Amino acid sequence: MLMCHSFLRSRLDDYQFKDLAASVDYIKILTLINDNLDGPNGALSIQNVARMSLVYDRYPGEWHGNKSISLVFQSLNRLYAPLENFEMCVFGDDTIFLDKIKKAGERMPRNWLKE
């Protein structure tokens, strides 16, 4: 979830709350998690999370650990690609490998990171 928070922070920058309603990025992020949408429109909606969870042997109402929910979000991101220049790295044993992050970064466009 740290990655999600960092992404939101970088995309939304320092908007004031009153400005968020007019922000295209904010509306797009809300659309991605809108539980009334299904498929690519609500790529990270609870319906899509519940469906993808079945692939990982988790049924609606069952608890997800960090790894299983990360795999679900990574799969939904790969399936729907809802955001440009966004990729998730999931580390199975809680060890972060710099070479894995670099490899994922190499697949991204040159200007993917705000300096």
Helices and strands as residue ranges (DSSP letters): H 2-12, H 17-20, H 24-32, G 39-42, H 46-55, H 66-80, H 98-106
